[in-house]
């Protein structure tokens, strides 16, 4: 079975607000549209491809002042995680969250630790806390969606990936993980194909595994046209004046 681990960027420990909530109708979450976040290949007047310039990760564009103590504790927690000393890592991260409520990064790492222990409900709360502090912390969205999926909350996970793409439409890992969700858990192969293609387009087809998944789902959908590259626009033939 396909399994995609979120590819986490080093947490920047920055501030923000607002957590994503599933779209709900009659107390039941519903799928949200995601095709608007697909990238699009454009062409110049001569029909040549124009290089696509992906939007930057807004999380990494943030700046702010962080106390030296929090930075040192965060570095120590990361070292403890690398050394597989999760208990020490959690202790240091908890200290940061108690001393500085404006930092989201520690909550993401706490969520990662809970995921490692298969405590998915706890992880979801920790990732949600990170998002409530920093709404552009893209790592937290991936973690939250994964925790939701592990609990069988597939529609909620889809909503969370949509929220991540709303923050950063060119987020490769959100497209890839959303493709897997559509493919394996929501039985929406055409949507899966579109987001697999988006991931390959944004990463310049650097993942052989993703290419295999794309080819496999394409064999089921029978869709051989691109969702992203429609080709150069055809010009209407010039009108000839009547003689």
N, C-alpha and C positions, 0 to 999 in steps of 0.2 A: 504494500500500500504506500502511496506517495505520502511523504511527510516533509514539510518545509519548516525549518526553524527560522524564526525572524532573524534577520541580519541586523544586529544592534550597533548603532554608532555610539562612541563613547559619550556618556551623558555630559551635558554642558552645565548642569546645575543652574538653570535660569528660571525666570518667573513667567507667569501667564495666568489664564483663567479659563473657566468653562469646560465641562466634561461632555462627551457625546452621549446622547440618549437615543435608544432605538425609536424609529417611527412606530407609533402605536395606533391601532384602530380597534375600538371595542376591546381594549386591554390586551390585544394580541399584536406583537410586533410584525411589521410587514417589510418586505424587501424594498430597498431604495434603488433608484436608477444609478448606474455607474458608467454608462457609455459616454457621458459628457466629459469624462476624465481621460479618455483615450487620446494619446498623441496623434498628430496628423502630419503626414509627409506632404510638403509643399513643393511647387515647381516654379521656375522662373518663366519668363515669356518665351524663352527658346525651348522650353520643355525639359530643362535640366533640373535635377534634384537640388533643392536648397538644403544645406546642412541644417539639421534640426538642433536647436539650442534648448536643452532641457532647463526647466526652472530649477533654481538652487533650493537645497534643503533649508527651509526657513528657520529650523531649529538651530542650525549651525551659524546662521547669520545674526543671532541674538548676541548682545553684549550686556555685561552687568558686573557689578562689584560683589565679590563673595569673600567672606571672612577667611583669613588665613587658616584658622582652626578647622573650619569646615572642609577646606580644600585638602588639608593634611589628613584628616580623618577619612575623607573619600578615597584618597590615594591608598591609604592603609587598608581600607575595606576592599579595594580592587586587588591589592596584593594578596590579601587573605583568600579571596575567591580564587585567584590563580593557584594558590597553594592548597586549594580545596579545604580550607579551614572556614567552613560556612558559618559556624557558630560565632567566631570572632568577627567575621564580616558583618553578620546581622547585628551584633552588639554595637559596632561602630556606626553602622547606618542608622540604627535607632537613635543613637545619641545625636546625630546630625538632624534628624527629623524633629527631635524635641527642642533642639537649640535654635533651629532656623526653619520656620514653617514656609518660607518662600522658595525652597529648593525642591525641584521635582526629581532630579537625578537619583537621589537615594531611594525614593519610592519605587523607581523602575527596577533598581537592583534588588530591592526587597521582593518585588514581584517575581524576578528571575529566580531568587532563592526558593520562594514558595512553589514555583513551577517545578523546580528540581525535586522538591519533596512531594510532588503531585498533589499539593494543596491548592487546587485550582480556584476555589471560591475565594480563599484568602488572597491569592495572586490577583484575581480580578479586582478586588477592593484596593489593593496597593497600586495597581496600574491606573485605576480610576482616580485615585488620590493624586497621582502624578499629573494626570490630565487636568484635574481641577485646578492644579497650581500653574500648569503651563500647557495651554491648549495647542501649542505647536511642537510638543515633545513627541515626535513621530515614533520613537521607540516604544513609548507607552501604548500607543494605539495597536501596534503589532502584538505586544504582549497581551493586552486586554482581549483582542480578538482570538488569540490562541487559547487563552484561558476559557473564554466563552465556548469555543469549539470543543474543547476537551470536556466541557460539561453538557454537550449536546445542544447548546444554544446557537444553532446555526444561523438563524435569521439575525439575532443580536450581533453575531460575529460579522455578518455581512454589513450590517449597519455601521459597525465600528470601522471596517475597512473603508467604507464610503466616506466616513468622517475623516479618516486619515488622508484620503485622496482629495478631499475638499481643502485640507490644509496644504497638501503638496501633490498636485495632480501628476507630477512626473516621478513619483515615489516607486522605484522599481519593485522593491520587495512587497509593497502593498498590492501591486498588480499581480505579482506571482502568487502570493498567498490567497488572494481573492480568486484567482483562476482555479487553484486547487479546491477551494471551498465550493465554488460553482460546479466544478467537475465531479468531485467525489461525494459531496454532502448535500447538494441542492439539486442535482440532476438537471443542470442547465449548461449543457456542453457548448452551445454557441457562445454564451457569455464567457465561459471558461476560455474558449479559443481566443476570443478578443483580448482578454487580459493576459494570457500567455504571450500572445503576439506583442502586446504593449511592453511586457517585460523584456522580451528579446530585442525589440526595437530600441528601447532605452539603454540596454546594456550592450548593444552591438553584437547580439547573439553569442555572448561569451559563455553561456551555460549549455553544455551538451545535453544535460538531463532535461532542462526546460524545453529544448528543441525536440527531444523525444516525446515529451508530454504533449507538446503542441501538435506534432505529427500524429500521435495516437488519437487525440480528440478530434482532429481534422478528419481522420479516417471514418469517424462516427458521424460527424455533422455533414460531411460531403460539401462543406463550404470551402471552395478553392480560391475565392477572392479575398483580398486583404481588407481588414477592418481599418487599417491605418494608411495604406498607400493606395489611393484611388487612381494614381497615374496623372499625367499632365492633362490639363483641361484642353479639350479639342475646340479649335476656333471654328466658328461658322464660316462657310465658304462666302467669299466676297460676292456681292450681287453684281451682275453684269447689266449695264444699262441697255434697255431695249433699243434696237436699231430702227 
